[in-house]
Each structure stands twice: as C-alpha cells, then as structure tokens.
Amino acid sequence: MVDVVAQMGPAFLGSRLKRLGERMQASAATVIAEAGLPLQPGHMAIMAALRTGAKSIGQLAEASGTSQPGITRTVGQLRKLGVVADTACADQRSRTVALTPTGEQMARTIASEVWPRVGMAAEEILAQLDGDFLRQLAVIEAALAEASIAERAARATPGKLSLREFDDDLAGEFHDINAEWIEAMFTLEDTDREVLENPRAKIVDPGGDVLFVEAAGLGVVGTCALQKTGPGAFELTKMGVRESARGLKAGEFLLGGMIERARQLGAEELYLLTNSKCAPAIHLYEKLGFAHDADIMAKYGARYERCNVAMRYVGDWPLPTCHSCG
C-alpha cells in the first residue's frame, strides 16, 4: 500500500508531523506507565511548567504553546487525579493552579525516570540525522509565528513545474516512483530491478540520463530515463508520475524535457517500449511525437515480457540524420 502521507511531500507536512508525534507519544506513554504514573504524554508540558510554581491558565497556555481551552481540559484531568489544585492569588479576579504534594512527588519521578529515558531515546534517533533537527524545528515554529500556513497558501501560485537533474540522493525517488506503478499494473522483472536499483551504473554512466519533475509544494512527483542502447540509440524508459501530481500535466512537462535532453545527447533513434494497458501514457506519447513502429518492436521488444507496444519518436526537432543511413 502506498504511503500517501509521505508521498504528498510538503503539502502533507502537518499530517506527517502529527503522525510522527503520535508514534512518539504512544511510546512515551509506555515509559510513563512503566514508571507507575497515571499520566499521559499530553500532561507533561503542564507538569514541567508547574515545577517552578503556581500559574494561571493563560500562563500555562503561553508556556506550552497550547490553546487555553485545551489547557483547561488538561488541568481538569490532572485535578481529578489529585495532581494539581486551584490556589488563591493576590488578584481575586483570577485563579492559579499548583502541584499538590502528590503532584510534586510525581514531578520528581518524571524528572528522574521519564524525561531522561525518553530524551535519550530521541537523541539516539536524532544522531542518525544530518544537522540540528531541534534547531530546524525552532526555525519552522518561528516561521509559522511570522505567517501561518493559511496566510502563505493565500499568496502561493500552484502549478509551477521544474526539471531536476539526476543526483544520487534522488536515486530512491527514481526507484520508488517506478516500482509503484509497475507493481500496480504488472510485475517487476529482473531488467526493471537492475535499472531501478542501479540508475547511475545502468543509465547515467553509460551515457544516458535521468530527469525528475518537481511540482511546487509537492516536491518530486515524477521521473524518466534515457537509456543508451547503441550508437545514437536511446530508449525512453522508466517514466512514472505520482498520483499526487494528477491534473498538473507533470507527465507532459517531463516528457517534453526528456525529448529535448535526447536531442542534446545526440540521439539518432529515440524509442520506447510499453504495454497497451498504459493507454493514457500511450496517448501522451502520441501527442508529443511518438508513433507505433513494427521495426522497433522487432528490434527491441523482447527486452520486457510485458511489452506489446513499441514506438519511435518522429516529431519535428528534428533528430539528427543517422550517419549509417546517409
């Protein structure tokens, strides 16, 4: 099953962070329970804030970055557990909340048994990352304080597409995008795996190329390759576009870029092999200058078991004249 939250890139950043937070909090709840405490991860921010003394609901909301209604609900839960109690303050118009003796004992247990364990576990994960992730989170929080997602979305211009060159860091995208559509419609063949798992060795280094299409706000949404198969001969192959880019004409944009790249590489013969089940893709190929070709089928068609359609580019770049043909 496709991970749609991960696939949607920056557009689903909030959902992905929420999912990540839920996974981490579920594990933190286990640590809290093992410490013998009747608390939940959602209580921890208030417990931390109240260690330095009584605070009003507004102060707790500000300290935790949570809404006042949310803080009121959480304080109500802690009050029922006997962890906090209301306290009088000089200003009779407001009330403050403080830890009870039971709450103070729990806070000491949390500080010695829970936070260090959870913190060390998180540090173990963060050690696998490049850069200071917590600092990056602070940058995100500061940016949201400056202008919300809604405010930024209101001035955004959707639909911008751009091409990206091959980079080893994008090899995983090349594999995943193609494996997704091939496995959904067919079966990954050995020749597929060789290319998808080794794009630099099988495509780029022998004189071919790989390009990616990136959609603003969605990240990399498609990819395609030009595999050199002989002097002046290139197969347009492994073209796939994610469902997240549907309606953006990312496939047409990418295909146009690949045809131009084939021209730059000096292609004398540009062809592709596909299957009649890929009707929308075949229509796109025809639109941009490919035609069905029996000679291409006879010459290259046996490469894939699923191949029953072969096409040659006959558009109007024009392609260079084949020297061997005069």
Summary of the structure (lengths in Angstrom):
residues: 326
radius of gyration: 28.9
end to end distance: 51.7
largest distance: 99.0
contacts: 914
relative contact order: 0.08
helix: 55%
strand: 17%
